[in-house]
Amino acid sequence: MDENVETRGEDRVELAVGDTNSDGKPDLWIVDTDGDGKADLFQFDTDGDGKVDITIVDRTQDGTPDEVIDGDGGLPPTP
């Protein structure tokens, strides 16, 4: 079961969605959760199944991860 992560806010504004392995499906999500226009949540699908495998939270927005967990952290990407 995925553990839930705490973010800076409750919003989910996807600043960038990427297809890093060129398979036509998103596998990278860069998200602003507090509406300030800065990324504080980074999610990665490392195995190509369409589900988030790694979530990184940068609550301080200083470029250093505050938390890294397996799964989507209770924050799945929008379809």
DOVEX-5747 format. One record per atom (N, C-alpha, C): residue in three letters; x, z, y. Coordinates in steps of 0.2 Angstrom, whole numbers, always signed. Each point is the difference from the previous one (the first is absolute). Layout:
N
    aa      xx      zz      yy
   ALA       X       Z       Y
...
! end
This chain:
79
    aa      xx      zz      yy
   MET      +4      +0      -6
   MET      -4      +0      +6
   MET      +4      +0      +6
   ASP      -1      -4      +5
   ASP      +3      +0      +6
   ASP      -1      +6      +4
   GLU      +6      +3      +3
   GLU      -1      +5      +5
   GLU      -2      -3      +7
   ASN      -3      +5      +4
   ASN      -2      -3      +6
   ASN      +5      +2      +5
   VAL      +1      -4      +5
   VAL      +5      +1      +5
   VAL      -3      +2      +7
   GLU      +4      +3      +4
   GLU      -3      +2      +7
   GLU      +4      -5      +4
   THR      -5      -3      +5
   THR      +3      -5      +4
   THR      -1      +3      +8
   ARG      +2      -4      +5
   ARG      -1      +2      +6
   ARG      -7      +0      +3
   GLY      -4      -4      -3
   GLY      -7      -1      +1
   GLY      -5      -2      -5
   GLU      -6      -2      +1
   GLU      -5      -2      -5
   GLU      -1      -7      +0
   ASP      +3      -4      +5
   ASP      -1      -7      +0
   ASP      +4      -4      -5
   ARG      -2      -6      -1
   ARG      +5      -5      -3
   ARG      +0      -6      +3
   VAL      +5      -1      +4
   VAL      +1      -7      +4
   VAL      +6      -3      -3
   GLU      -1      -5      -4
   GLU      +5      -3      -4
   GLU      +4      -5      +5
   LEU      +6      +2      +2
   LEU      +4      -3      +5
   LEU      +3      -7      -3
   ALA      +2      +1      -6
   ALA      +3      -6      -4
   ALA      -2      +1      -7
   VAL      -2      -6      -3
   VAL      -1      +0      -7
   VAL      +5      -6      -3
   GLY      +4      +1      -5
   GLY      +4      -5      -2
   GLY      +0      -2      -7
   ASP      +2      -6      -2
   ASP      +1      -2      -6
   ASP      +8      -1      -1
   THR      +3      +5      -2
   THR      +8      +0      -1
   THR      +2      -4      -6
   ASN      -4      -1      -5
   ASN      +3      -4      -6
   ASN      -4      -7      +0
   SER      -3      -2      +5
   SER      -3      -7      +0
   SER      -5      -2      -6
   ASP      -4      +5      -2
   ASP      -4      -1      -5
   ASP      -7      -1      +2
   GLY      -1      +0      +7
   GLY      -7      -1      +3
   GLY      -4      +6      +1
   LYS      +3      +6      -2
   LYS      -4      +6      +0
   LYS      +4      +5      +5
   PRO      -4      +4      +4
   PRO      +4      +5      +4
   PRO      +3      +5      -5
   ASP      +6      +2      +2
   ASP      +4      +5      -3
   ASP      +3      +5      +4
   LEU      -1      +0      +7
   LEU      +3      +4      +5
   LEU      -5      +1      +5
   TRP      -1      +6      +2
   TRP      -5      +2      +5
   TRP      +3      +5      +5
   ILE      +0      -2      +6
   ILE      +3      +5      +6
   ILE      -6      +2      +4
   VAL      -1      +6      +1
   VAL      -6      +3      +2
   VAL      +1      +5      +6
   ASP      -4      +0      +5
   ASP      -1      +5      +5
   ASP      -6      +4      -1
   THR      +1      +6      -1
   THR      -6      +4      -2
   THR      -3      +4      +6
   ASP      +4      +0      +6
   ASP      -3      +4      +5
   ASP      -1      -4      +7
   GLY      +0      -6      -1
   GLY      -2      -4      +6
   GLY      +5      -1      +6
   ASP      +6      +2      -2
   ASP      +5      -1      +6
   ASP      +4      -6      -1
   GLY      -1      -5      -5
   GLY      +3      -6      +0
   GLY      +7      +0      -4
   LYS      +2      +6      -2
   LYS      +6      +1      -4
   LYS      -1      +1      -7
   ALA      +4      -3      -4
   ALA      -1      +1      -8
   ALA      +2      +7      -2
   ASP      -4      +3      -4
   ASP      +1      +7      -3
   ASP      -1      +0      -7
   LEU      -3      -5      -3
   LEU      -1      -1      -7
   LEU      +2      -6      -3
   PHE      +4      +0      -5
   PHE      +3      -6      -3
   PHE      -2      +0      -8
   GLN      -3      -5      -2
   GLN      -2      -1      -7
   GLN      +3      -6      -4
   PHE      +1      +1      -6
   PHE      +3      -6      -4
   PHE      -3      +0      -7
   ASP      -1      -6      -2
   ASP      -2      -2      -6
   ASP      +6      -3      -4
   THR      +3      +4      -4
   THR      +7      -2      -3
   THR      -1      -4      -6
   ASP      -6      +0      -3
   ASP      +0      -4      -7
   ASP      -5      -6      +1
   GLY      -3      -1      +5
   GLY      -4      -6      +1
   GLY      -7      +1      -3
   ASP      -3      +6      -1
   ASP      -6      +0      -3
   ASP      -6      +1      +6
   GLY      +2      +0      +6
   GLY      -5      +1      +5
   GLY      -1      +7      +3
   LYS      +3      +5      -4
   LYS      -1      +7      +2
   LYS      +6      +3      +3
   VAL      +0      +4      +4
   VAL      +5      +3      +4
   VAL      +4      +5      -5
   ASP      +7      -1      -1
   ASP      +4      +4      -5
   ASP      +4      +5      +4
   ILE      +2      -1      +6
   ILE      +4      +5      +4
   ILE      -3      +0      +7
   THR      -1      +6      +3
   THR      -2      +1      +6
   THR      +5      +5      +4
   ILE      +2      -3      +6
   ILE      +4      +4      +4
   ILE      -3      +2      +7
   VAL      +0      +6      +2
   VAL      -3      +3      +6
   VAL      +6      +2      +4
   ASP      -1      -3      +7
   ASP      +5      +2      +5
   ASP      -4      +4      +6
   ARG      -2      +6      -2
   ARG      -5      +3      +5
   ARG      +4      +1      +7
   THR      +6      +1      +0
   THR      +4      +1      +7
   THR      +1      -6      +3
   GLN      -1      -6      -3
   GLN      +2      -7      +2
   GLN      +7      +0      +3
   ASP      +5      +3      -4
   ASP      +7      -1      +2
   ASP      +4      -4      -4
   GLY      -4      -4      -5
   GLY      +4      -4      -4
   GLY      +2      +3      -7
   THR      -1      +7      -1
   THR      +3      +3      -6
   THR      -7      +2      -3
   PRO      +0      -1      -7
   PRO      -6      +1      -4
   PRO      -1      +8      +0
   ASP      -6      +2      +1
   ASP      -2      +7      +0
   ASP      -3      +2      -7
   GLU      -2      -5      -4
   GLU      -3      +1      -6
   GLU      +0      -7      -4
   VAL      +2      +0      -6
   VAL      +0      -6      -4
   VAL      -4      +2      -7
   ILE      -5      -4      -2
   ILE      -4      +2      -6
   ILE      -1      -6      -4
   ASP      -2      +1      -6
   ASP      -2      -6      -4
   ASP      -7      -1      +1
   GLY      -3      -6      +0
   GLY      -7      -2      +1
   GLY      -1      +0      +7
   ASP      -7      -1      +2
   ASP      -2      -2      +7
   ASP      -1      +7      +4
   GLY      +1      +5      -3
   GLY      -1      +6      +4
   GLY      -7      +2      +3
   GLY      -5      -3      -4
   GLY      -7      +0      +2
   GLY      -2      -4      +6
   LEU      +5      -5      +2
   LEU      -1      -5      +5
   LEU      +0      -7      -2
   PRO      -4      -2      -4
   PRO      +0      -7      -3
   PRO      +0      -5      +6
   PRO      +3      -6      -1
   PRO      +0      -5      +5
   PRO      -7      -3      +0
   THR      -2      -3      +6
   THR      -6      -4      +1
   THR      +0      -6      -5
   PRO      -5      -2      -3
   PRO      +0      -6      -4
   PRO      +0      -6      +4
! end
